[in-house]
Amino acid sequence: MRTDCGTENNTVAAIECLVASDVSAHIYGTSPGNQRIEAWWSFLRRYRSQWWIELFETLVNCGAFHPGCQTEMECLRYCFMKLVQYDMDSVRHEWNTHRMRPSAGARCPAGVPDELFHFPPPPAVNCLLTDTPDLPQEVLDELEEPRVCDSHDFQCYLDYLCAFNSWDRPADHEAAIQLYLNLLPIVSIWIFFSSHFARHHDYRWQLWRSSMNVKLLLI
């Protein structure tokens, strides 16, 4: 596998070398040498992801979302993650099942990407790994079940709010925006009081003990 030197590719390089049990299974290259994948990212940006970017920018501009606020980020992921994932899965399916036309001077064969990947025509060689080693135990110990929110407790709290208020999980972006606007005030109040209680809990306890000591001295 060849990637550029972007920070997000450090993990990709480690996984590739670990699964293949070969440190040469991944190589770094310059971005101009990755024109094909760069062109695909440009295609994805123009036809799909730009729409989501503009949607979230609208929430920022109207003051409903503040980048850097962890609570709002968790709510946003809770409301939109499955919709974004479904949209990305649709892009992947459409791309992998479309037919590429023959092109003069092209280095890759024409056809359907999924078919070419699983049944490469000669003289191509099937390079898929058929005997992959088991992952080390220290890696397996760090595996986690996929979840929408970083905090499992916070996600359970959002599930409770939706169940208590009979709010359905959104099926489109308009329903997701409405759910986000419904959850945000409740969650903001909960965070506000939780943080203030934690901050002043020790002070209130000390104040109560001091008042009791004063009463005892008076008696």
Steps between C-alpha positions, in 0.01 A plus 500: 500500500620850412383817675619855543653624827176628651464448874185290452705242307730411790233268640428359153868421452523324839190289433614403150844386618352317799242306299748413225779426753734693271646844565524556123123454453457878516700778340471878515496712188438858396147621431567559126577130476155416639303678230239228464389498865532879522265527202254271676507713819430803282204317346366409845538859621312646203212255484436396861705624791479869407125487558552376857772760561266780396221358717718503812633846410138619500462374857816689595386821334162495676665442838366148553842333489833620635806308374711386791206449737513132590137482612367647178732277300365191674141609433583569137655158455205336674253665262692488171755217514278223362373725220853599398615138519206386285584769244866398491404133463278597206793678335722195550238267352431722199870543426593133538212382280524755217658395170821670388530547125817405311745786462798525265827492691334409831708284733197336660249274323141599427213343685323506838733575795352231726536236230855607416593492869365154580562340156801676347539420127834371369780597503403658833579301812264454793685672787227455760619356830355154545681392817499797735665455841310551822534844655722517809320479833605854597320626189189292570488636854472854363215423257170669578149462368415779255284771653368839401617701803841489661335452840280193535323655800422816307359298211277309743381833641408622151320170434304555822402854399375379162301216655355721776389769254394253224752646255573263212846457356528727195447360151618812313704813562196715588394256773861486621516880531174503695620227736827687554313820585276304739787331681741789524315717759437203730856373477643849550300547822603156625868572431472842666355368824726194505815708465387753761402228746835328459682831538317614814428166663811504723444866588140436605605201712767704676253786554245259653763349732612850606145601584451183706823570691381852579170363633682249718721771648196711578331212678 
